[in-house]
Amino acid sequence: MKIVEDLVGKEVVNTEAVVVGKVADLEFDEITQMVDSLIIKKGGLSETLNISKSENVIPYDMISKIGDKILLRDTFAEF
Protein backbone atom coordinates (compact mmCIF):
# COMPACT_ATOMS: atom_id res chain seq x y z
CA MET A 1 0.00 0.00 0.00
CA LYS A 2 1.22 3.46 -0.87
CA ILE A 3 0.18 4.91 2.52
CA VAL A 4 2.21 2.34 4.42
CA GLU A 5 5.26 2.94 2.22
CA ASP A 6 4.95 6.71 2.72
CA LEU A 7 4.56 6.65 6.50
CA VAL A 8 6.69 3.75 7.76
CA GLY A 9 10.11 5.02 8.77
CA LYS A 10 9.11 8.67 9.19
CA GLU A 11 10.14 10.41 12.39
CA VAL A 12 7.35 11.53 14.72
CA VAL A 13 7.91 14.88 16.45
CA ASN A 14 5.94 16.39 19.34
CA THR A 15 5.03 20.08 19.66
CA GLU A 16 8.33 20.80 21.41
CA ALA A 17 10.28 19.51 18.37
CA VAL A 18 11.43 16.40 20.26
CA VAL A 19 11.59 13.21 18.22
CA VAL A 20 9.23 10.67 19.80
CA GLY A 21 10.32 7.82 17.53
CA LYS A 22 9.77 6.41 14.05
CA VAL A 23 6.68 4.86 12.53
CA ALA A 24 7.11 1.09 12.57
CA ASP A 25 3.63 0.06 11.46
CA LEU A 26 0.05 1.23 11.00
CA GLU A 27 -3.25 -0.04 12.36
CA PHE A 28 -6.27 0.06 10.04
CA ASP A 29 -9.99 0.00 10.72
CA GLU A 30 -11.20 -3.16 8.97
CA ILE A 31 -14.57 -1.68 8.05
CA THR A 32 -13.58 1.76 6.76
CA GLN A 33 -10.06 0.79 5.59
CA MET A 34 -8.80 4.05 7.12
CA VAL A 35 -5.67 4.46 9.25
CA ASP A 36 -6.64 4.12 12.92
CA SER A 37 -3.28 4.67 14.60
CA LEU A 38 0.48 4.70 14.18
CA ILE A 39 2.76 2.27 15.97
CA ILE A 40 5.91 4.12 17.01
CA LYS A 41 9.24 2.63 18.04
CA LYS A 42 11.99 4.61 19.70
CA GLY A 43 15.17 4.94 17.69
CA GLY A 44 18.72 4.20 18.65
CA LEU A 45 20.89 1.12 18.95
CA SER A 46 18.21 -1.07 20.51
CA GLU A 47 15.97 -0.57 17.46
CA THR A 48 18.84 -1.26 15.07
CA LEU A 49 19.61 -4.53 16.83
CA ASN A 50 15.86 -5.28 17.08
CA ILE A 51 16.07 -5.89 20.84
CA SER A 52 13.64 -3.18 21.91
CA LYS A 53 10.05 -4.34 22.26
CA SER A 54 8.63 -1.06 23.51
CA GLU A 55 6.04 0.53 21.26
CA ASN A 56 3.79 3.53 21.52
CA VAL A 57 0.43 3.60 19.77
CA ILE A 58 -0.62 7.06 18.65
CA PRO A 59 -4.21 7.59 17.46
CA TYR A 60 -4.38 9.08 13.98
CA ASP A 61 -6.40 12.07 15.21
CA MET A 62 -3.36 13.15 17.28
CA ILE A 63 -1.49 14.03 14.06
CA SER A 64 -1.29 17.69 13.19
CA LYS A 65 0.70 17.53 9.95
CA ILE A 66 2.47 14.99 7.76
CA GLY A 67 5.47 16.08 5.72
CA ASP A 68 9.12 15.08 5.93
CA LYS A 69 8.29 14.35 9.56
CA ILE A 70 5.00 13.70 11.35
CA LEU A 71 4.01 16.48 13.74
CA LEU A 72 1.74 15.68 16.67
CA ARG A 73 -0.99 17.98 18.01
CA ASP A 74 -0.69 19.80 21.30
CA THR A 75 -3.07 17.85 23.54
CA PHE A 76 -3.40 20.73 26.02
CA ALA A 77 -4.37 23.31 23.39
CA GLU A 78 -7.96 22.01 23.48
CA PHE A 79 -8.37 22.90 27.17
N, C-alpha and C positions, 0 to 999 in steps of 0.2 A: 504494500500500500504506500502511496506517495506521502500521506500524512506521517506515517511511522518513520519513513526514511528521512523526512524533513525535520522531525522533532527529536528522534533518538540521538543522543550525543551532545545536544545543545546544553549550555550552561544555564542554570536557573539562578537568578539574582533577586534578592529581596529589595525593599525600598531604600535600604541604607547602602546599596551597591555591594553587598557582601554575597559572594557566591555560595549558594546553598548546596549545590551539587550538580550532577548532570542527569539528564533524562535517560533512564535505562530501559523503560518500557511504558506502554500506555494501556489503560483499561477502557474498554468500550462498553456502551450499553447495548445489549443484544437486540433489543427491540428497535431502537432508533438508529443504531449503527453510528452514534455520535461518540466523541471522546468524552469519557466520564472523569478520568483523573490521570495524572502523570505519576509514574513511579520514579523517584529520585534516589540516586546513590551518591554518597559523598566521594569525592575524588581522592587522589593520593596513591601512595604505594599499595595500600591494602586493596584498593579497587583494581589496580594493575595486576596484582598477584591473585585476584579473585578470592581473597580470604575474608573480605568484609561482607557480612550478611545483613547489615543494617540498611533499611530502606525507609524512605518517607513517602507517603502517598499524599499528593496535593490535588484537591478537587480542581477541575478545569475552570470553574468560576472564580478561582483565586488568581487567575492570570490577568494581568493588565495589558501586556503587549508581547507580541512574538516578533522577533527580528533576528539579528545575529545571536542574541541571547534572549532568554525568556524572563520577563520582568513580572514579579508578583505584585498584587495589590496591597495597599496599606490596610490591614484589617481594622485598625482603630479609626480610620478616616470616616467610617460610617457612623460612629458614635458621636 
